[in-house]
Structures are given as C-alpha cells and as structure tokens.
Amino acid sequence: MIKRSTLRAQIAAALRDEILAGRLATGRDFTVKEIAEQYGVSATPVREALVDLAAQGLLDVEQHRGFRVHEFTLADYRAMCEARQLVVDGIFQGLAADAGPAAAQAGVTGPPAVARRALGGLGPEVLTSVRRRADAAERAARAGDLDVLIAYDLRFWRELSGLLGNAYICDFLDRLRVQCWVYAVPVLRADPTLRGRLWSGHNALLDAVEAGDARAAREVIATYNQHALSQVGAAEDDPA
C-alpha cells in the first residue's frame, strides 16, 4: 500500500510535470475533485499536493472554487532570471578574485564556503551523474526536444546545486528554474524551429566546475542567463 505522504509527493510531481509541459495551461482552473478523479485517488493527498504546488508558486488558491495555474508575466520572468543570476554569481564571485596581495589589499578574505565546496577538488567520479544529465540535456537541446530538455536540465541544475551542500540555496534555485520554465514553455512552443536554438552549455559549465575555474564558470553562467532572456524576447534590448 502506498503511504499517503508518498502518494502526495507523486501527485505533486505528476502535476508539476503537466504544468511544465503546458498540458495544464497557465490560467486553467480546476478542483480537488477533478484531480482526484483523474488519478483515481482520494481527495486528501490531492489537496495536500495542490497546497504544496501553491507554496512553490505554481498554483493560485481560488477561495471556495479550487485552484488555478499561476500566470507568470514577462516582468516576473525577468525578475526570476535576475534573482537566479545574483545568487549563482555571488557563489562564484569570491573564487574569481585573484588570491594574493592584490586581493588582500582589496579586502578579499576568501571565497564563500559554498563556493569552496562547489569548486574544491571535485573529481570526475563525483560529477559522473551530473555529467550524464549534462550530456542528455545537450542532446535534447540540439534536437529541439523541449520536453526531454526540461527534464534533464532541471536534474542537471538540481544535482549541480546539490554539490554546494546548502539545501536552502539548492531548493531556492530549483524553484526559480521551474518557474522560469513554466513561463518560457508556451513561448518556445510557438517557435517551430527550436533545433539548435536552445541553450546547451551544460558540459562547458561542468568542465569549469571540475577544473575549479570560477572565472570560466561565471562566463558560462552569464551566457546562460543572457540566452534565457533572449529566447523569450525578455532581453533589455528586446521589445517588452
């Protein structure tokens, strides 16, 4: 027998995938009863799963009516990308500073602990799983396979962020990436020529992390953030 907590997590994961794929479209209203009937389960784990997704910012609670898939705006997307960039760039900023007299004179006392864990001697054996995610994500990106890309891209970033050893940062970044994909998917699906146009720098970033090269990592991440904005027309030089 499946435990209720496990069932709750399974339903939440399934619904999140439906939202990411666009099958549960933004703005769509539904009730606990509808979802319970769809999955053939009782209302309690469904209600709990929906509350979890609402806490993640993916659903809005409609008082006395049920739930609605949250509609992110272009301004939301820009803000989420900016928040993501600030956090990740901050992680690597300390390591990018030159260690030595010039750094000491500038008041650089050493890299943040999370950055040391991210770039501190991680060998190929530690990164094997992340490398597999990177390879799969890049293949999907080059092929323009959005559904496969989303799945492996999220796993790649989740596992890579997990190496930081800080669950709060990992969860925060994962939530932002999911929300960014929710906004981006409908925009990208309107483009019939995605092959070769999706970001595929996963291995380049992993190479920089494995080499302990913070400067290269920051450059890859800067390119990634700019691409994320440009692909949905959200870059500063794009019309709003």
SVG drawing of the C-alpha trace seen along z (x, -y; Angstrom):
<svg xmlns="http://www.w3.org/2000/svg" viewBox="-17 -48 68 50">
<polyline fill="none" stroke="black" stroke-width="0.4" points="0.0,0.0 1.4,-3.4 1.8,-5.8 -0.2,-9.0 2.9,-11.1 4.4,-9.2 1.2,-9.5 1.1,-13.2 4.6,-13.6 3.8,-11.5 0.7,-13.6 2.6,-16.8 5.4,-15.6 2.9,-14.5 1.0,-17.8 4.2,-19.8 5.3,-17.8 1.9,-18.6 2.3,-22.3 5.9,-22.3 4.8,-20.6 2.0,-23.1 -0.7,-20.4 -2.1,-22.2 -2.1,-25.6 -1.5,-28.8 -4.8,-30.3 -6.5,-27.0 -9.0,-26.4 -9.6,-23.0 -10.9,-21.5 -9.5,-18.9 -12.4,-16.6 -11.3,-16.8 -7.7,-15.9 -8.7,-13.1 -11.0,-11.6 -8.3,-11.9 -5.8,-10.0 -8.3,-7.7 -7.3,-8.6 -8.9,-10.2 -9.2,-13.9 -6.9,-14.2 -3.5,-13.5 -4.6,-15.6 -5.5,-18.6 -2.1,-18.3 -0.3,-18.0 -2.0,-21.1 -1.2,-23.1 2.4,-22.1 2.4,-23.3 0.7,-26.6 3.5,-27.0 6.0,-26.6 4.3,-29.4 2.9,-27.2 -0.8,-27.4 -3.1,-30.1 -5.7,-29.2 -9.1,-30.3 -11.2,-30.8 -14.2,-28.4 -13.5,-27.5 -10.4,-25.4 -7.0,-26.1 -5.7,-27.9 -2.3,-27.5 -0.4,-30.7 0.2,-33.0 3.8,-34.4 4.4,-37.7 7.3,-38.9 8.3,-41.1 8.1,-38.0 10.4,-36.1 13.0,-38.9 12.9,-39.2 13.3,-35.5 16.3,-35.4 17.9,-38.3 17.4,-36.7 18.9,-33.4 21.9,-35.3 22.6,-37.2 22.6,-34.1 24.8,-32.0 27.2,-34.8 27.6,-35.5 28.6,-31.9 31.5,-32.1 32.5,-35.7 34.8,-35.1 36.7,-32.3 37.0,-34.5 39.1,-37.1 42.8,-36.6 44.3,-35.1 47.3,-37.2 48.4,-40.6 46.1,-42.4 43.1,-40.5 44.1,-41.1 44.5,-44.8 41.1,-44.9 39.7,-43.3 39.0,-39.8 39.3,-37.5 38.5,-34.3 35.7,-32.6 32.4,-31.7 32.1,-28.3 29.5,-27.2 31.9,-28.2 34.7,-26.2 32.5,-23.2 31.4,-23.8 34.9,-24.1 37.0,-22.5 38.7,-19.5 35.6,-17.8 36.8,-14.9 35.2,-13.1 33.9,-10.4 31.8,-12.9 30.5,-14.5 29.7,-11.3 25.9,-11.6 25.8,-15.3 27.8,-14.7 25.2,-12.2 22.5,-14.8 24.6,-17.3 25.0,-15.0 21.3,-14.2 20.3,-17.8 22.7,-18.9 21.4,-16.2 17.8,-17.3 18.7,-21.0 20.5,-20.4 17.5,-18.3 15.0,-20.9 13.2,-18.3 11.8,-20.6 10.1,-18.0 13.2,-15.9 15.4,-19.0 13.3,-20.4 13.5,-17.1 17.3,-16.7 18.0,-20.4 16.2,-20.5 18.0,-17.4 21.4,-18.8 21.0,-22.0 19.5,-20.3 22.4,-17.8 25.0,-20.5 23.4,-22.8 23.3,-19.9 27.1,-19.8 27.1,-23.2 26.0,-21.4 23.4,-24.0 19.8,-22.8 18.3,-26.3 20.2,-27.5 19.5,-24.3 15.8,-24.5 15.6,-28.2 17.4,-27.8 15.3,-24.8 12.1,-26.6 13.2,-29.6 14.2,-27.3 10.9,-25.5 9.0,-28.8 11.2,-30.1 10.4,-27.1 6.7,-27.4 6.8,-30.9 9.1,-30.0 7.5,-26.8 4.4,-28.4 6.7,-31.0 9.1,-28.4 6.4,-26.0 5.2,-28.8 8.6,-28.6 8.7,-25.7 12.5,-25.9 13.9,-25.1 16.5,-22.7 19.9,-24.1 18.5,-27.2 18.2,-26.0 21.0,-26.5 23.4,-23.6 26.3,-24.8 25.8,-22.3 29.2,-20.5 31.0,-23.7 29.9,-24.8 30.6,-21.4 34.2,-21.5 34.8,-24.8 33.5,-23.5 35.6,-20.4 38.7,-22.4 38.0,-24.8 37.9,-27.7 35.5,-30.2 36.0,-32.8 35.1,-30.4 32.1,-29.2 30.9,-32.8 31.3,-33.4 29.2,-30.3 26.5,-31.3 26.4,-34.9 25.9,-33.4 23.2,-31.1 21.3,-34.0 21.5,-36.2 20.2,-33.3 17.4,-32.6 16.2,-36.2 16.8,-36.4 14.9,-33.2 11.7,-34.6 12.2,-38.2 13.0,-39.4 16.5,-40.8 16.8,-44.5 17.2,-45.4 14.1,-43.3 10.7,-45.0 8.7,-44.2"/>
</svg>
